[in-house]
Amino acid sequence: MKNQFLWLLAFGRAVTLGLCGALVLIACSTTQNAVIKPKSGLGAEYRAILKSLDWGPDTTYVYGHKSPDVDAACSSLGYAKLMRALGYNCKAKVSSPINRETQYIAKRFGFDAPELKTSVAAGTRLILTDHTDYAQCVDGAREAKILQKIDHHVEGDIMDSGIPYVRREMIGSTCTIIYGCYQELGVAIDDEAAKILLAGLLSDTRNLTKTTTCHEDSVAWAALVTQLKLENEIAEINRQMADAANNYDGMSDSAIFVSDYKDYEIGGKAVGIGSLVCKASEAESFINRMLAVMPKVMSDKKRDMLFAKIDNLVPNPDESGHGSLFMDDGLYFIYYGEGAQAIAEAVFGPSLREGVTYTKENLSRKQIVPRIIEILQ
């Protein structure tokens, strides 16, 4: 059997059990449906696979996606730290500047965010975290040598079969996957690593409240919060992270649109999808501003069509002060470009007005993208 493995956690909760699904091990060298049940001793197999990789003499860079959110930045930091603990020369980088939420939690927890490195030379060895599309990669990735991919999205155009080690689990946070990697490899999670992994987990699951949150996320959350003795602080930390993520003060409308944004190549189309928030009381004005800036963003990003989900935030009736000030109440999905309306309406139904659809569902971008892929492909 080749040293190529894909870890896949079946997406979706089982209704009767309330679980996300079963962890299965699929050998890339076998047929697509061949399944090997996990077994004990996987740490030894994992170490053997890592040892077999073509590490080369130079530094291997670990990158999350462009326009990095907390999970992208922290998963690269956490995995680079794990690889170094095993003796491999790895360093985390970001391909574009970190956002305000990442700035806040790095300062709050006292760790250094990855340094900026916008491109890599041909032949550079890479490990990718939290993405699986070349459009989201550091510039130069197509000519680089990708050794590993650790991710929690549907497979993109960076095909799993072409990478020596792939671990892709459809759970809430890439940092949860990396927490599991530490456990399997028997590498102790020191407090710095715990803070890094918890930061990504908090952000991508919004403190275990997002619909993509799974049992594995809850297990990792409990262990990390307990280790760091943050039981009485975690709700407030999460709230402050959300405040930082939703703070658009002083930003241009173009900068707001791309503050949490990803590019995709789907069915021969260049697609861009933003993820934004607005208060329900300000929704009409905010949507109009984003619609007005979409032509410029589409031109700047060289996209064929552009979308953005805008979470509709209503005041939280819980006045205890422990939770978020706002709760999600569905989302607006805005669109621009030839063919974009048909896609948006196929996913969410008739437009409320030109450029705008709405759904009561609370969906993450990673849940919306597969629906768009199904239509375009």
N, C-alpha and C positions, 0 to 999 in steps of 0.2 A: 504494500500500500504506500502510495506517495506520501511525503510529509506535507500534505495539504489538507487542511481541515476547516470546515465551516460549522461554527456553533450557531444554531438558530433556535430562538425561543419563539414558539408559535404565538402569533399575535392574537390578542383578544382574550377576554375573561370567559372561562367556562361558567355558564349561568348558574348551574347547580352547586358548583364548588367555590365560585368566587375567586378563581385563580386565573393567571394569565395563560397557562398552557404548559406543556411539558417540554423540558430541555432535551433536545435530540442532537446527536452527533452525526453529521453527514460527511462521508469521504468524497472529496471532489473528484477522485479518480474513478468512482463508481457511478452508476446511473443516478439520475436526479432523485428518485424516490427511495434509494437504498438508505436505510437508517440503522445506525449502530447505537445501542443504548449506552448511556454513560456508565462508567464503572470506576471502581476505586483505582488509585494509582495514577490518575490523570496528570498529577503534578510532574511525575517522572516523564511521561510522554510529552508534556508541554515543554519541559526543559530540553528534552532531546530534539524537539522540533526547532526550538530557538538556537540550540547549539549548531544545528545543521545549516542555518541561514548564512548567506554570503554577506557577512558584515563588512568586510573590507577594512582598510587601515584608517579611514577617515571617520569623522563624526557622522552618525545617523541622526537625522533631524525628525522630530515628531511634531506633526502639524494637525491642528483641527481645521475647520473650514474657514474660508474667508468671511469677513464681517463677524469675527468670532464672538459668540456669547460665552457665558460662564462655563457651560459644559464643554464647549470646544477648547477653550483655553486651559481649563483645569484637567480635562482628560488627557491632553497632551503633556501637561506637567506631571500628572500622576503616573502615566505610563512610562515616561522618560525616567522618572525616579525609580520605578520598578526595574526597568531594564538595567540601569546603572547598578542597582543592588545585586544584580546577577552578573555583573562584570562587563556589560556591553556599553560602548561609548555612545551614549544617546543624549540629546539635548532638545528640549521643547522650544518651539518658535511659534510666532503668529505671522500670518502673511498680510494682515492689515491691522490697524490699531484696535485695541480692546474697547469695549463699550463702558458706559458709566456704571452698570451693575457690577461688572468685573473689577473695575477700579475700586468700587466701594468695598467689595468683600475681600479683595486682596489686602487692602489697608486694614480692614476690620480684623481679619484673621492673621495678618502679619506675614504673608508670603509674597514673594516676587512674582509678578506676572511674566509670561514668556517674553523674550525680546523680539523685536520686529525684524523679520527677514523676508522681504517681499518676493524674492525669486531664488531659484536654485539652479545650479549648472547641470548640464546633461550628465547622467551617470551618478548623481547624488543619491545616496540611499535614504529612503523615507519610510516612516511609519505614519499611517493616517489614522486619525481618530475622529469620530463624530461626523463623518461624511463619506460618501461613496460615488461622488460625481466629479469629473474633471473640472467642470465649470466652477466648482467651489474650492478647488485645490490651489495651492501656492503655484505661482507662475513657474513653468519649467517642469511640472510634475509628469507630463507626458513623456519626457525624455529621461526621467529619473528612474531609479530602480526601487520599486515599492516592495518592501520586505514583509510588511504586516498591515492589516486593516482591522481596527477595532471600532465597531459602529452599532447604531440601533435604528437604522432606517432601512427601507426596502432597497434592494440592490439597484445601483445606478449604472452608469456606463464604465465605471472602474470595476470590471468584472471580477467576481470572487475567484474564479477558476484560474486567473492569471497571477495570483499572489500566493506566495508560499504559505503564509499563515493568515487566516481570516477568522475573526470571531465577531459574529453579528447576531445580536439578541434584541428582539423587538420589545424592549422594556423602556422604562421612563427616562433613564439617564445613562449616557456612556460611562460616567464615573461609577455607576453601580456595577457595570460589567468589569471595570478595572479593579474595583474592590474584590470581586470574585477571583480575578487573576492573582491578586496578592494571596488570597486564601489558598487557592490551588497550588501555588508555587511555594507556599510555606514561608513567605517573606513577611516579616513583621511590619505592621502599619504604624509608623511613628506618628507623633502628634502633628507634625507638619503635613505628612501625607494624608492624615485623617482630615485635617482642615481643608486641604485641596479637594479631596474627593467629596466631602460633605458640601462644599460650596457648589460644585457642579450638580450634585444630586438635589440640593435645595432649589436651585434655579430651574432646572429642567422639569421637576415635578411640582414646583411651587409648594414645597413643604408637604409633599405626598397628596396634593389635592387635584392634580390634573388627571384627566381621564386615561392617560397612557401609563399612569403609575401602576406598578405590579408588586407582587409579593416580594420579589428580590429587592426592589427599591426599599420597601419597608424594613426588611431585615438589615440591609446595609445602613439605613438611616438610624435605626435603633442602636446598632453597634457603635457607630461613629459618634452619635450624640452622647452616648454613655461614656465612651472613652474620653471625650473632651469635656465632660461634666457640664453640658450646655442645656440640660433639661428645662431649666427655668428661663433661659434666654432665647431659645431657638425660635419661638413664635415672633419675638420682636426683631431678631436678625432677619428672618424671612420677610417681615413687613418692610424693613428698611431696604432690603434688596429689591423688593418689588417697587418701592418708591423710587429707587435709583434707576431701575429699568424703565419706568414710566415717565421719567423726568425729561421733557423735551425743551426745557428752558434754554433760551439763547441759541437754539439750533435753527437753521434754515429748513424750509419744508422739504427740500431735496435731501438734506442730511437726515431728517426725521424718517423719510420714506426708506432710506437704505440703512437705518440704524440696526435693524434686524432683518436681513435680506439674504436670499440665496438665489443663485443662478442654476438653471438646469438645461440640459439638452434632451428633449423628449420628442420622439417620433420625427426627428429632423427639424424641430422647431426650437429656437432659442427662447427660453421662458424664464422670467424673473418673478419671484414671489416674496413679498414683504410680509412682516408680522408686526402689527401695531396695536395700540390700545387707545381708547378715548373714553371719557366720561359720557354717559348717556345724555346728559344735559348739554354737551358740546358736540354731539355726534354730527349733526348736519353741517356745522361750520368746518369741523375737522375733515370730514369726508370731502367736502368741496375743495378744500386746500390740497388734499392728496390727489384728487382727480386732476386738478389744475397742473400739478407738477409731474404727473405720469408721462406725458409726451417727452419732456426733457430727460427724465430718468431712463426711459426706454431708449432714447437716442444715445445717451452717455454709456449705457450698459450694452448697447448693440443687441437688443432683444427684439424678437418678433412679436411678442405679446407680454403683457405685464399684469400681475395680479397682486393683491394684498388682502390679507385677512385683518380685520380691525375688531378686536375684542370690545364688546359693549359693556362698560363698567357701570354698575348701579351701586348706590350707597349700601354698605353692609348694615343690616338691622341690628347686628350684634354690637352692643355698645360697651362690651367688657374691656375693649382696648387691646385684646390679645390677638385678634385676627387682622385681616386686611381691612382697610377702610372701604374697599370696594369688592364687589362680587361680579363674576362674569354672567351676562344675560344674553347668551347667544353671540353672534358675530355678523358684521357686515363683510361682504366679499366684493371688492371693487376690481374692475377690469379695464384694460385698454389694449387696443391693437386689433388687427384683422383676425377674425375668428375667435377672439377672446370671449365675446358675449355668448356665443353658442356653448363654449366650454363651461363658463360660469353658470349658465342656466341649466345645463345638463347635470351639473353637480348640485346646485342649490335651488333650482326652480326659477320662475319668472322674475325678471328684474323689477325692483321697486321703482326705479327710474333709470335713465341711461347711465350705464357704468356701475350700477349698484345692485347687488343681490343681498339677501339676508337669510339667516337660519337661526333657529332657537338652539341648535346644537352647540355645545362648547367643544370645539375641535382644535387640535394643534395642527401646525403646518405638516408635520410628518403623517398625520391622518388624512389631510387633504391631498397631498401630492400623489398617493396611489390612485385616487379617483381621477385626477387629471391624466396620469399615465395611461389608465385604462381607456380613456376617451381618445387620446392622441395616438396611441399605438394600436 
